[in-house]
Amino acid sequence: MSKENLQRWYDFVENHDQSALSDMLADDVVFHSPVVHTPQEGKAITFAYLASAGKVLGGDDFEYVGEYLSESGAVIEFVTTIDGIKIDGIDMITWNADGKITEFKVMLRPLKAVNKVHELMGLMLQKMGK
């Protein structure tokens, strides 16, 4: 089932369909950000973070370069460049039996990249009123 769920995620990343993102998230989803200390709980806040991240990270240079699947989850490695800073990261996604995302964790490196994403995500979330 993870392969089908992962394809839905890839489709969202490619076309940025906000309704598809909303449909993928469980009501009790938990988001773990590389720049926020506490887990963000619930569909609304997770949606805001993921929609914003798609705008901040999802430029022309964004590319998934590896995937590691389990029965109920995936770790997908990505690379991108923002303002000349090469960013390496992973998305760790867990799905429930209904194919909804229940946990989404993002990890980034190097520190310079984390700081840049923190800055840009803050601006994007302010625009969204979060």
Rosetta constraint file for C-alpha pairs under 8 A:
AtomPair CA 1 CA 5 HARMONIC 6.37 0.50
AtomPair CA 1 CA 71 HARMONIC 6.71 0.50
AtomPair CA 1 CA 72 HARMONIC 7.20 0.50
AtomPair CA 1 CA 99 HARMONIC 7.58 0.50
AtomPair CA 2 CA 6 HARMONIC 5.80 0.50
AtomPair CA 2 CA 69 HARMONIC 6.75 0.50
AtomPair CA 2 CA 70 HARMONIC 6.89 0.50
AtomPair CA 2 CA 71 HARMONIC 5.93 0.50
AtomPair CA 2 CA 72 HARMONIC 5.74 0.50
AtomPair CA 2 CA 73 HARMONIC 5.87 0.50
AtomPair CA 2 CA 74 HARMONIC 6.97 0.50
AtomPair CA 2 CA 95 HARMONIC 7.54 0.50
AtomPair CA 3 CA 7 HARMONIC 6.18 0.50
AtomPair CA 3 CA 69 HARMONIC 7.52 0.50
AtomPair CA 4 CA 8 HARMONIC 6.46 0.50
AtomPair CA 5 CA 9 HARMONIC 6.52 0.50
AtomPair CA 5 CA 95 HARMONIC 7.68 0.50
AtomPair CA 5 CA 99 HARMONIC 6.17 0.50
AtomPair CA 6 CA 10 HARMONIC 6.24 0.50
AtomPair CA 6 CA 74 HARMONIC 7.39 0.50
AtomPair CA 7 CA 11 HARMONIC 6.09 0.50
AtomPair CA 8 CA 12 HARMONIC 6.33 0.50
AtomPair CA 9 CA 13 HARMONIC 6.28 0.50
AtomPair CA 9 CA 21 HARMONIC 7.92 0.50
AtomPair CA 10 CA 14 HARMONIC 6.21 0.50
AtomPair CA 11 CA 15 HARMONIC 6.23 0.50
AtomPair CA 11 CA 16 HARMONIC 7.94 0.50
AtomPair CA 12 CA 16 HARMONIC 5.01 0.50
AtomPair CA 12 CA 17 HARMONIC 5.70 0.50
AtomPair CA 12 CA 18 HARMONIC 7.86 0.50
AtomPair CA 12 CA 20 HARMONIC 6.59 0.50
AtomPair CA 12 CA 21 HARMONIC 6.52 0.50
AtomPair CA 13 CA 54 HARMONIC 6.98 0.50
AtomPair CA 13 CA 58 HARMONIC 7.43 0.50
AtomPair CA 16 CA 21 HARMONIC 7.96 0.50
AtomPair CA 16 CA 51 HARMONIC 7.99 0.50
AtomPair CA 16 CA 54 HARMONIC 7.39 0.50
AtomPair CA 17 CA 21 HARMONIC 6.51 0.50
AtomPair CA 18 CA 22 HARMONIC 6.31 0.50
AtomPair CA 18 CA 51 HARMONIC 7.30 0.50
AtomPair CA 19 CA 23 HARMONIC 6.15 0.50
AtomPair CA 20 CA 24 HARMONIC 6.29 0.50
AtomPair CA 21 CA 25 HARMONIC 6.70 0.50
AtomPair CA 21 CA 47 HARMONIC 7.23 0.50
AtomPair CA 21 CA 51 HARMONIC 7.97 0.50
AtomPair CA 22 CA 43 HARMONIC 7.77 0.50
AtomPair CA 22 CA 47 HARMONIC 6.61 0.50
AtomPair CA 23 CA 100 HARMONIC 7.74 0.50
AtomPair CA 24 CA 99 HARMONIC 7.36 0.50
AtomPair CA 24 CA 100 HARMONIC 5.04 0.50
AtomPair CA 24 CA 101 HARMONIC 5.92 0.50
AtomPair CA 25 CA 29 HARMONIC 6.38 0.50
AtomPair CA 25 CA 43 HARMONIC 6.24 0.50
AtomPair CA 25 CA 47 HARMONIC 7.72 0.50
AtomPair CA 25 CA 100 HARMONIC 5.22 0.50
AtomPair CA 25 CA 101 HARMONIC 4.80 0.50
AtomPair CA 25 CA 102 HARMONIC 6.78 0.50
AtomPair CA 26 CA 43 HARMONIC 6.48 0.50
AtomPair CA 26 CA 100 HARMONIC 5.08 0.50
AtomPair CA 26 CA 101 HARMONIC 5.53 0.50
AtomPair CA 26 CA 102 HARMONIC 5.56 0.50
AtomPair CA 27 CA 42 HARMONIC 5.84 0.50
AtomPair CA 27 CA 43 HARMONIC 4.95 0.50
AtomPair CA 28 CA 41 HARMONIC 6.62 0.50
AtomPair CA 28 CA 42 HARMONIC 4.80 0.50
AtomPair CA 28 CA 43 HARMONIC 6.23 0.50
AtomPair CA 28 CA 102 HARMONIC 6.62 0.50
AtomPair CA 29 CA 41 HARMONIC 6.11 0.50
AtomPair CA 29 CA 42 HARMONIC 5.14 0.50
AtomPair CA 29 CA 43 HARMONIC 5.73 0.50
AtomPair CA 29 CA 46 HARMONIC 7.08 0.50
AtomPair CA 29 CA 101 HARMONIC 6.40 0.50
AtomPair CA 29 CA 102 HARMONIC 4.18 0.50
AtomPair CA 29 CA 103 HARMONIC 5.38 0.50
AtomPair CA 29 CA 104 HARMONIC 7.66 0.50
AtomPair CA 30 CA 39 HARMONIC 6.40 0.50
AtomPair CA 30 CA 40 HARMONIC 5.63 0.50
AtomPair CA 30 CA 41 HARMONIC 4.50 0.50
AtomPair CA 30 CA 42 HARMONIC 6.05 0.50
AtomPair CA 30 CA 43 HARMONIC 7.85 0.50
AtomPair CA 30 CA 46 HARMONIC 6.87 0.50
AtomPair CA 30 CA 102 HARMONIC 6.20 0.50
AtomPair CA 30 CA 103 HARMONIC 4.78 0.50
AtomPair CA 30 CA 104 HARMONIC 6.37 0.50
AtomPair CA 31 CA 39 HARMONIC 5.75 0.50
AtomPair CA 31 CA 40 HARMONIC 4.96 0.50
AtomPair CA 31 CA 41 HARMONIC 6.33 0.50
AtomPair CA 31 CA 46 HARMONIC 5.58 0.50
AtomPair CA 31 CA 103 HARMONIC 5.90 0.50
AtomPair CA 31 CA 104 HARMONIC 4.89 0.50
AtomPair CA 31 CA 105 HARMONIC 5.85 0.50
AtomPair CA 32 CA 36 HARMONIC 7.52 0.50
AtomPair CA 32 CA 38 HARMONIC 7.36 0.50
AtomPair CA 32 CA 39 HARMONIC 4.96 0.50
AtomPair CA 32 CA 40 HARMONIC 6.35 0.50
AtomPair CA 32 CA 103 HARMONIC 7.84 0.50
AtomPair CA 32 CA 104 HARMONIC 6.19 0.50
AtomPair CA 32 CA 105 HARMONIC 4.49 0.50
AtomPair CA 32 CA 106 HARMONIC 6.29 0.50
AtomPair CA 33 CA 37 HARMONIC 7.63 0.50
AtomPair CA 33 CA 39 HARMONIC 7.21 0.50
AtomPair CA 33 CA 40 HARMONIC 7.90 0.50
AtomPair CA 33 CA 105 HARMONIC 6.27 0.50
AtomPair CA 33 CA 106 HARMONIC 5.59 0.50
AtomPair CA 33 CA 107 HARMONIC 7.37 0.50
AtomPair CA 34 CA 105 HARMONIC 8.00 0.50
AtomPair CA 34 CA 106 HARMONIC 5.92 0.50
AtomPair CA 34 CA 107 HARMONIC 5.47 0.50
AtomPair CA 34 CA 108 HARMONIC 6.58 0.50
AtomPair CA 34 CA 114 HARMONIC 7.14 0.50
AtomPair CA 35 CA 114 HARMONIC 7.02 0.50
AtomPair CA 35 CA 118 HARMONIC 5.84 0.50
AtomPair CA 40 CA 45 HARMONIC 6.57 0.50
AtomPair CA 40 CA 46 HARMONIC 6.65 0.50
AtomPair CA 41 CA 45 HARMONIC 6.87 0.50
AtomPair CA 41 CA 46 HARMONIC 7.01 0.50
AtomPair CA 42 CA 46 HARMONIC 6.21 0.50
AtomPair CA 43 CA 47 HARMONIC 5.86 0.50
AtomPair CA 44 CA 48 HARMONIC 6.30 0.50
AtomPair CA 45 CA 49 HARMONIC 6.28 0.50
AtomPair CA 45 CA 130 HARMONIC 7.95 0.50
AtomPair CA 46 CA 50 HARMONIC 6.09 0.50
AtomPair CA 47 CA 51 HARMONIC 5.86 0.50
AtomPair CA 48 CA 52 HARMONIC 6.03 0.50
AtomPair CA 48 CA 125 HARMONIC 7.25 0.50
AtomPair CA 48 CA 128 HARMONIC 7.61 0.50
AtomPair CA 48 CA 130 HARMONIC 7.56 0.50
AtomPair CA 49 CA 53 HARMONIC 5.96 0.50
AtomPair CA 49 CA 125 HARMONIC 7.43 0.50
AtomPair CA 50 CA 54 HARMONIC 6.11 0.50
AtomPair CA 51 CA 55 HARMONIC 6.70 0.50
AtomPair CA 52 CA 56 HARMONIC 6.22 0.50
AtomPair CA 52 CA 121 HARMONIC 6.60 0.50
AtomPair CA 52 CA 124 HARMONIC 5.99 0.50
AtomPair CA 52 CA 125 HARMONIC 6.63 0.50
AtomPair CA 53 CA 57 HARMONIC 5.59 0.50
AtomPair CA 53 CA 58 HARMONIC 7.19 0.50
AtomPair CA 53 CA 121 HARMONIC 6.77 0.50
AtomPair CA 54 CA 58 HARMONIC 4.79 0.50
AtomPair CA 55 CA 59 HARMONIC 7.18 0.50
AtomPair CA 56 CA 117 HARMONIC 7.35 0.50
AtomPair CA 56 CA 120 HARMONIC 6.55 0.50
AtomPair CA 56 CA 121 HARMONIC 6.66 0.50
AtomPair CA 56 CA 124 HARMONIC 7.71 0.50
AtomPair CA 57 CA 62 HARMONIC 6.73 0.50
AtomPair CA 57 CA 80 HARMONIC 7.02 0.50
AtomPair CA 57 CA 82 HARMONIC 7.56 0.50
AtomPair CA 57 CA 117 HARMONIC 7.89 0.50
AtomPair CA 58 CA 62 HARMONIC 5.39 0.50
AtomPair CA 58 CA 80 HARMONIC 7.94 0.50
AtomPair CA 59 CA 80 HARMONIC 7.66 0.50
AtomPair CA 61 CA 79 HARMONIC 7.63 0.50
AtomPair CA 61 CA 80 HARMONIC 5.01 0.50
AtomPair CA 61 CA 81 HARMONIC 6.04 0.50
AtomPair CA 62 CA 78 HARMONIC 7.04 0.50
AtomPair CA 62 CA 79 HARMONIC 5.83 0.50
AtomPair CA 62 CA 80 HARMONIC 4.35 0.50
AtomPair CA 62 CA 81 HARMONIC 7.26 0.50
AtomPair CA 63 CA 78 HARMONIC 5.50 0.50
AtomPair CA 63 CA 79 HARMONIC 5.52 0.50
AtomPair CA 63 CA 80 HARMONIC 6.43 0.50
AtomPair CA 64 CA 76 HARMONIC 6.73 0.50
AtomPair CA 64 CA 77 HARMONIC 5.65 0.50
AtomPair CA 64 CA 78 HARMONIC 4.16 0.50
AtomPair CA 64 CA 79 HARMONIC 6.51 0.50
AtomPair CA 65 CA 76 HARMONIC 7.55 0.50
AtomPair CA 65 CA 77 HARMONIC 5.60 0.50
AtomPair CA 65 CA 78 HARMONIC 5.45 0.50
AtomPair CA 65 CA 79 HARMONIC 7.10 0.50
AtomPair CA 66 CA 76 HARMONIC 5.61 0.50
AtomPair CA 66 CA 77 HARMONIC 4.94 0.50
AtomPair CA 66 CA 78 HARMONIC 7.13 0.50
AtomPair CA 67 CA 74 HARMONIC 6.85 0.50
AtomPair CA 67 CA 75 HARMONIC 5.73 0.50
AtomPair CA 67 CA 76 HARMONIC 4.34 0.50
AtomPair CA 67 CA 77 HARMONIC 6.24 0.50
AtomPair CA 68 CA 74 HARMONIC 5.53 0.50
AtomPair CA 68 CA 75 HARMONIC 5.13 0.50
AtomPair CA 68 CA 76 HARMONIC 6.34 0.50
AtomPair CA 69 CA 73 HARMONIC 5.98 0.50
AtomPair CA 69 CA 74 HARMONIC 4.41 0.50
AtomPair CA 69 CA 75 HARMONIC 6.55 0.50
AtomPair CA 70 CA 74 HARMONIC 6.02 0.50
AtomPair CA 72 CA 94 HARMONIC 5.82 0.50
AtomPair CA 72 CA 95 HARMONIC 5.41 0.50
AtomPair CA 72 CA 96 HARMONIC 6.82 0.50
AtomPair CA 72 CA 97 HARMONIC 7.89 0.50
AtomPair CA 73 CA 92 HARMONIC 7.42 0.50
AtomPair CA 73 CA 93 HARMONIC 5.40 0.50
AtomPair CA 73 CA 94 HARMONIC 4.24 0.50
AtomPair CA 73 CA 95 HARMONIC 5.85 0.50
AtomPair CA 74 CA 91 HARMONIC 7.93 0.50
AtomPair CA 74 CA 92 HARMONIC 5.83 0.50
AtomPair CA 74 CA 93 HARMONIC 5.32 0.50
AtomPair CA 74 CA 94 HARMONIC 6.66 0.50
AtomPair CA 75 CA 90 HARMONIC 6.47 0.50
AtomPair CA 75 CA 91 HARMONIC 5.65 0.50
AtomPair CA 75 CA 92 HARMONIC 4.44 0.50
AtomPair CA 75 CA 93 HARMONIC 6.40 0.50
AtomPair CA 76 CA 90 HARMONIC 5.41 0.50
AtomPair CA 76 CA 91 HARMONIC 5.27 0.50
AtomPair CA 76 CA 92 HARMONIC 6.56 0.50
AtomPair CA 77 CA 88 HARMONIC 7.55 0.50
AtomPair CA 77 CA 89 HARMONIC 5.76 0.50
AtomPair CA 77 CA 90 HARMONIC 4.29 0.50
AtomPair CA 77 CA 91 HARMONIC 6.52 0.50
AtomPair CA 78 CA 88 HARMONIC 6.01 0.50
AtomPair CA 78 CA 89 HARMONIC 5.27 0.50
AtomPair CA 78 CA 90 HARMONIC 5.85 0.50
AtomPair CA 78 CA 91 HARMONIC 7.86 0.50
AtomPair CA 79 CA 86 HARMONIC 7.29 0.50
AtomPair CA 79 CA 87 HARMONIC 5.55 0.50
AtomPair CA 79 CA 88 HARMONIC 4.73 0.50
AtomPair CA 79 CA 89 HARMONIC 6.33 0.50
AtomPair CA 80 CA 86 HARMONIC 6.01 0.50
AtomPair CA 80 CA 87 HARMONIC 5.25 0.50
AtomPair CA 80 CA 88 HARMONIC 6.88 0.50
AtomPair CA 81 CA 85 HARMONIC 5.30 0.50
AtomPair CA 81 CA 86 HARMONIC 4.46 0.50
AtomPair CA 81 CA 87 HARMONIC 5.68 0.50
AtomPair CA 82 CA 86 HARMONIC 6.76 0.50
AtomPair CA 82 CA 87 HARMONIC 7.50 0.50
AtomPair CA 82 CA 116 HARMONIC 7.95 0.50
AtomPair CA 85 CA 112 HARMONIC 7.43 0.50
AtomPair CA 85 CA 113 HARMONIC 6.27 0.50
AtomPair CA 86 CA 113 HARMONIC 7.12 0.50
AtomPair CA 87 CA 108 HARMONIC 6.91 0.50
AtomPair CA 87 CA 109 HARMONIC 6.11 0.50
AtomPair CA 87 CA 110 HARMONIC 6.82 0.50
AtomPair CA 87 CA 113 HARMONIC 5.65 0.50
AtomPair CA 88 CA 108 HARMONIC 5.84 0.50
AtomPair CA 88 CA 109 HARMONIC 5.42 0.50
AtomPair CA 88 CA 110 HARMONIC 7.28 0.50
AtomPair CA 89 CA 106 HARMONIC 7.16 0.50
AtomPair CA 89 CA 107 HARMONIC 5.38 0.50
AtomPair CA 89 CA 108 HARMONIC 4.25 0.50
AtomPair CA 89 CA 109 HARMONIC 6.22 0.50
AtomPair CA 90 CA 106 HARMONIC 5.80 0.50
AtomPair CA 90 CA 107 HARMONIC 5.34 0.50
AtomPair CA 90 CA 108 HARMONIC 6.70 0.50
AtomPair CA 91 CA 104 HARMONIC 6.93 0.50
AtomPair CA 91 CA 105 HARMONIC 5.77 0.50
AtomPair CA 91 CA 106 HARMONIC 4.73 0.50
AtomPair CA 91 CA 107 HARMONIC 6.70 0.50
AtomPair CA 92 CA 103 HARMONIC 7.85 0.50
AtomPair CA 92 CA 104 HARMONIC 5.66 0.50
AtomPair CA 92 CA 105 HARMONIC 4.94 0.50
AtomPair CA 92 CA 106 HARMONIC 6.33 0.50
AtomPair CA 93 CA 101 HARMONIC 6.79 0.50
AtomPair CA 93 CA 102 HARMONIC 7.76 0.50
AtomPair CA 93 CA 103 HARMONIC 5.81 0.50
AtomPair CA 93 CA 104 HARMONIC 4.69 0.50
AtomPair CA 93 CA 105 HARMONIC 6.55 0.50
AtomPair CA 94 CA 101 HARMONIC 5.71 0.50
AtomPair CA 94 CA 102 HARMONIC 5.69 0.50
AtomPair CA 94 CA 103 HARMONIC 5.12 0.50
AtomPair CA 94 CA 104 HARMONIC 6.57 0.50
AtomPair CA 95 CA 99 HARMONIC 5.41 0.50
AtomPair CA 95 CA 100 HARMONIC 5.20 0.50
AtomPair CA 95 CA 101 HARMONIC 4.39 0.50
AtomPair CA 95 CA 102 HARMONIC 5.43 0.50
AtomPair CA 95 CA 103 HARMONIC 7.18 0.50
AtomPair CA 96 CA 100 HARMONIC 5.50 0.50
AtomPair CA 96 CA 101 HARMONIC 6.50 0.50
AtomPair CA 96 CA 102 HARMONIC 6.27 0.50
AtomPair CA 108 CA 113 HARMONIC 7.10 0.50
AtomPair CA 108 CA 114 HARMONIC 6.08 0.50
AtomPair CA 109 CA 113 HARMONIC 5.96 0.50
AtomPair CA 109 CA 114 HARMONIC 6.28 0.50
AtomPair CA 110 CA 114 HARMONIC 6.49 0.50
AtomPair CA 111 CA 115 HARMONIC 6.19 0.50
AtomPair CA 112 CA 116 HARMONIC 6.30 0.50
AtomPair CA 113 CA 117 HARMONIC 6.11 0.50
AtomPair CA 114 CA 118 HARMONIC 6.01 0.50
AtomPair CA 115 CA 119 HARMONIC 6.26 0.50
AtomPair CA 116 CA 120 HARMONIC 6.27 0.50
AtomPair CA 117 CA 121 HARMONIC 5.77 0.50
AtomPair CA 118 CA 122 HARMONIC 6.04 0.50
AtomPair CA 119 CA 123 HARMONIC 6.55 0.50
AtomPair CA 120 CA 124 HARMONIC 6.21 0.50
AtomPair CA 121 CA 125 HARMONIC 5.97 0.50
AtomPair CA 122 CA 126 HARMONIC 6.15 0.50
AtomPair CA 123 CA 127 HARMONIC 6.43 0.50
AtomPair CA 124 CA 128 HARMONIC 6.50 0.50
AtomPair CA 125 CA 129 HARMONIC 6.20 0.50
AtomPair CA 125 CA 130 HARMONIC 5.30 0.50
AtomPair CA 126 CA 130 HARMONIC 5.76 0.50
